[in-house]
Amino acid sequence: MANTSSPSGVTIRTYQVGFGDCFLLTFHYSNGKSFVLIDFGTTGTPDGKDKQQLVKIAEDIKKQCQPAPGEKPKLHAIVATHRHRDHIRGFSTEGRDGSPGKIIATMKPDFVIQPWTEDPDAKKNATKATRDRVQHLRSSLDSMHEFASGAFAEAQHLRMLGISGLDQLSFIGEDNLANKSAVDNLMTMGKTNRYVHSGMELDDVLPGVKIHVLGPPNLEQTQKIKKQRANDANEFWFTQQQFWAIQGASPLPKVGGPYRLKKLAQHPPVTRWLIKKAAEMRGEQLLRLVRILDSAMNNTSVILLFEFGGKTLLFPGDAQIENWEYALSQKKYTAMLKGVDLYKVGHHGSRNATPKSLWRLFEKRAAPGADGRLHTIVSTMADKHGHEDKGTEVPRTTLIKELKAKSDFFTTQDLEGAQFFRDDSVFV
């Protein structure tokens, strides 16, 4: 039976996917429930059993998504904030039986919501200038995946030469690999696909729930920003467009190739030092490049603000400061952000995904015990990304300290043993 009233509350189920995101939102109505799945992916679970954990989670999602007694499991909407593996790997259909993506697809979501950069029409011949830009960006994102694939393979090769310190190159390279079956599954499983950008409203997705799209901005919107800040040498969109233009004119070469160096010990002693130093430089250069690609993908991340019954929930995926820049320049959005009740911490608690200007907007930040205190949740895993001695560790120590001091904070790192989810029902 379709829900027609406004929801009385929402339960948020946070799944333990390790380094990744997976949130199931259950909206409670007088005549049933509606379900929204926000992301489903990982690049490493705590026990290392990624596939088994994702299947286990998919089966639990299906078990939970019963709109009313006796009805078939149903997902009303899926949000795939961007195409990093730690956000969409669970939608993969690879494998004969029991793949998590096939389980999710059986619930036939009414809506699949993704960033405008995923619009398949962007690959068609352009008829307008704006479409030209979309097509160009889409082509560049595809070439980024190709480069990431080569960088990941190169990291494995450099290990054969005895080069250490390649964990970050492998991790970021793998996270940026194209997951074709997941992308295809998302494109076909829903009745309606929405490819969104800042300024759009999704009020027809759930009765009584306003869903505001704060990001990512499209290229037409960023052109306006570029004109306003033409003299700002650090303006992200300007430099990023330059990068994409270079990509289009001269695509990045494939990394590696059929020729592979022998293991270091198999070379004459006089050449080993030179080979090792050259390989170390190669690894450092590749890491710098894949970091650029990683940031570009994060800045296509969907930012959604759910508003209903006087409550506001903010889910920004992995959006970084460059993605946030446009929304934070809009008075209507800054006014909404002041009243946020729950904040899904961006990019697993990284240092550049919770801008201080955003954090200061939240008026419900408060000391422990305060009424109506801000809730924050983060899905993360230590020692997978960044280094503490360089101040780049994820989750960022200083950010977590602030979240704990000024909000009711929960992290998936608190889930132990067989626990693989937590329900936050404070909004019911």
N, C-alpha and C positions, 0 to 999 in steps of 0.2 A: 504494500500500500504506500503510495507516494506521500511524503511529508509536505504539509502545506503551511504549518505554523512556523514560528520562530523557535530556535533551539533554546532549551532551558539551561544548557551547559555543554561542556566538552571534556572528554577524557583524552589525555595524550599518552600514548604508549610508546616509550623509547626503547628500541631494540639494541641489543649488544651485537654490533657488527664489527667491533674492533675499530680500525681506522676507516671510518665511513659514516654515512647517515642513513637512518631508517626510522621514520616516525609515522605512527598510525593515529589519526585524529578521529574520534568517535563523537559526533554531534548528537545530542539527546533531544528528541522531539516527543511531544505528547503521544504520538501515534507510531513511534518507531525510532530508528537510528539511521544516520547517514555516515559514510566512512570516506576519509581522504587519506591516501598514502603519499607521504612526502619523501621522496628518494628511497633507494634500496640498493646499497652497494658496499663494497669493501676492498681494501688492498691489504688486508691481513687481520684475521681474527686472533684473539688471545691464545687459543689452543692450536692455531695453525690449520684447522680443518674448515677452510673457507666454504667449500661447496656444501658440505654437510650442514654447516651452520645456516647458510642461506636457504637451503631447502627446509630446514627446521623452522626458520622464521616465516617463510612463505606459507607453510602449512598452518602455522599459528595465526597468521593474518587471515587466511581463509576461514579458519575456525571462528575468529572474532567477528568477521564481517557478515553477521546475520541481521538484516534490517528489522525483522520481527519474527517471533516464534513460528516455525514451520516454513519460513521463506528460504530460498536458496541464497548462498553467500553472494554478496554484491559489493563492489567498490564503486562509489559514486564519482570519485575523481582520483587521478594520479598526477602528482607534480614531480617532474624530473628536472631539477633546477639547472643542471648542465651535464655535459657528457663525460665527465671524469669517471673512471671506473669505480671509485669509492662512493659514487652516487647512483650509478645505473647498472652495476655488474649483476645485481639480483634480478634484473629483467632479462638476463640472457636465457636463450632457449637451447643452448648447446648441451649435447648429451641425449641419449635415447629416451630415458624415462626420468621423471622426478626433477626436471630442471626447474629452478625457482621461477623463471620467467613464464613457463607454461602454466604453472600453478596460478600465478597472478592473473594471467590472461583469461583463465576460466571464469573470473568474476566480472568480465565484460564491463569495464568502467565506462560511464557516460562521457567523461571528459578526460583527455590527457593533455596536460599543460606543460609546455616547454618554452625555452627562450626563442625569440624571433630568429636567431641564427640557425635553428633547426628546421625552419620552414623548407620543405622539399621543393616548393616552387622557386626557391632561390637558385636552384640549379638550372632552371629553364632559361631560354633566351630572354634577355631583358628588353622591355619596351619603354621603360622610363629610367631617368637618371638614378632615382632612389633604388630601383630594382637592380641596376647595374652594380651599385655599391654592395647590396646584399649578396649578389652572386659572387662578387669579388671576395667578400669576406668569407663566404661559405667555402669557396675554393681554397682560401688560405688556411682555414681551420682544418680542412682535409689534408693539406700538405703538412700541417703541423703534426698530425697523427703519423704520417709517413716518416717524418724526421724522428719523432719520439720512438717509433719502432726500431729504427736504425740505431738510435742512441742506446736503447735497452740492449740490443744485440751486441753493440760495441762494448758495453759494460761487462758483459759475460766474457768477451774475448780478452779484455784488459785484465780480468782476474786470472786468466791463464798465464799471464806474464808476471804474476805475483804482485800486481798493483793493489794496494789496500785503499780503504777510504772511499769505496765506490757505492756504498749503501744508498746515499742520497741520489746518485745518478740512476741507479736501478729502480729505486722507489718512484721517483718523479717520472722517469721514462715509462715505467709500467702503467702509472696512473693516467698517462696521456695516450695510451694505446687505444685505437678505435675498437670498440666492442660492437661489431656489426650486428650480431644477432639481437643484442639488447636494443640498439637503435632501431632496427627493423621492427622489433616487437612493439616498441612504444609507438611507432608510426601507424601500426595496423590494429592494435588491440582495442582502441577506444571508438565509441560512436562518433565523437567529435574531437578533433585536435585543435588546440588553441596555441598559437605561437605568439608569445606576448612580449610587450616592451613597456617601459615606464609610461604611466598615464592611462593605461587601460584599466577597465573595471570588469570584474567577473561576477556580477551580482546574480547571474542566472544559474550558477553552478550549484548553490545550496540555498534553499528557502530561508529567508530571514538572516542571511549572512552576507555582509558586504566584503568583497575581496578586492583590495586595492593592489595594483601592480606598481611597485616603486622602482623596479629595475629588472633587466638592464635597459639603459637608454638605447634607442636605435641611432643609426648614423646621422639621420636628419637632426635628431636632438643634439647629438654631440657636435655637429657642425655649428650650431648656435653657440655652444660653449666655447668652441675653438675661436670664434670671432670675438667673443667677449674677453678672452684671455690670450690673445695672440702673442703677447710679449712674455708669457710665462714659460720659461725654459723647461719647467718640470711638469707641464700640463700633460697628463697621461694620454689622452685621446689623440693629441697631435703626434706624439712620438709613436704611438701604436699604429696610427694610419700610415706613417712613414714606413714602419716595419712591414705592414701588409703590402704597401706599394712596391717595396723592394722584392718581397716574396713573389708578387705577380709578375714582375719584370724578369726576375731571375730566381726561380725556385731553389730552395736549399738543396744541395746535392744529397744523394743517398749516403748514409754512413756505412763504412765497412765495404764489403764486397766479397767476391769469391776467394780472394787471397787472404790468408791468415798467417800471422807470424807464429813461429814455433814457441813452445814454452821457453821461458827465459833461461832455464838451466841447459837447454839444448844449443844455446849460442856460445861462441867462443868467449872466454872470460873478458877479453879486452873490449868487447862490444856490449856486454851486459849493462854496464852503468849507463851508457848512452841510450840504449833502447828503453831502459826503465825510466829515465828522466823524460824522454820524449813521450812515452806512454802516460806518465803522470800529467804532463802538460795537456795531452789530448783529453784525458778524463776531466780536467779542470775546465777546459774550453767547452766540452759537451755539457757539463753541468750548468755553466752559465747560460748556454743556449736553451736547455730544456726548462730552466727556471723562467725564462722569458715566455716560453710557450705555455707553461703552467699558469702563469699570471694572466695571460691572455684568455685562457679558458675559464678561469675563475671569474673574470670580469664579464663573462656572458651569463653569469648565474642569475636565476630568477629571484627577486625579492618580493615576498607576498606579505600583506598585512590583513589579517582576518579581523573583522569587527562585527560583534553581535552582542545584544543584551548588556551593553555597557562595558564589555570586555574587549581587549585588543591583544592579538597574538602576532608576533613578528617572526617570520621564517625567511632568512636571507640566504640559504644555501651556503656557498663559499664566497659570496660577494666581498670584494676587497674595497679599499678606499676609492679606487678609480671608478668602480661601479657605483658606489654610494654618492659620488660627487654631485651628480645631476639631481638626485632625489633630495639631498640635503640643501640644495639651492632653491627648492620649491617650498614656499611658506605653507601651502596646504598640507604637505607631507610632514614638515617639521612640527606642525600643530598636532597631527595625528600621533606622531612618534612620542610626544610628551607623555601621553597616557598609556603607553604600552604596559600590559600586565604580565606578559610572558615573552621572553626573548630567547630564541634558539640561537645560541652563540655561534657566530659565523666562523667558517673554515676551521672547525675542530679546536678553536681556541688559539689560533695563530695571532701574531702581533699586529698584522695589518688588516684584519677583517672586522675589528670592532673599533672603528674610529673614535677617538676621544670626543670629537664633536657630537657623534651619535650617542655615546654613553652619557654625556652631560645632559642630553635632551630628556632622558628618562626621569620623570619627576617622581616615580615610585621607588627610586633607589632609597634605601633607608637602613638604619641600624637594626640588628636582630630584635624581633619582638614587635616591630611596628605593624600596625594594621594596614592591610592592602599592600604589603611589601612586594616589590618586583620579584618574579620568578625567573630563573635562568636555567637552561639545560644545555649540556654540551655532550656530543658523541665524539669520543676521541680515544687515543691510545698513545701512551708515551713511547719515546725512543724509536719512533718510526720516521720522524721528519724534523730536520734542523738539529742544532747542537747548542746545549746550554752554555758552553764556554764562549760561544759567539753571540749569545743573546737571540738565537733564532729557534729555540726549541718549541715544539708543539706538543701539548698546550703550553702557552707562554706563562711562566711563573708569576710575573707581575700582574698580568691580566686576571689569572685565577684568584690571586690574593684579593684583588679589588672586587671580583664577582662574589666571593665568599663574604666579604665585609659588608656589601651593600645590597645583597639579594638573597633570596632562598635559592640556593645553588644545588644543582645535581649534575653529576658526571657519570657516564657509563663505566668509568674506572672503578666506581664503587660496587659494581655488580661482580659478584664472586661465584666461583664454582659453577654449578649448573644454572645459575640465574642468567637469563638472556633477555629480560625486559623489565621495565618498571612502568607502572601506571601512575600518572599524576592526575588525580580527579578533583583537584581543588576548585575547578570551575564548574562543578555540577551543583 
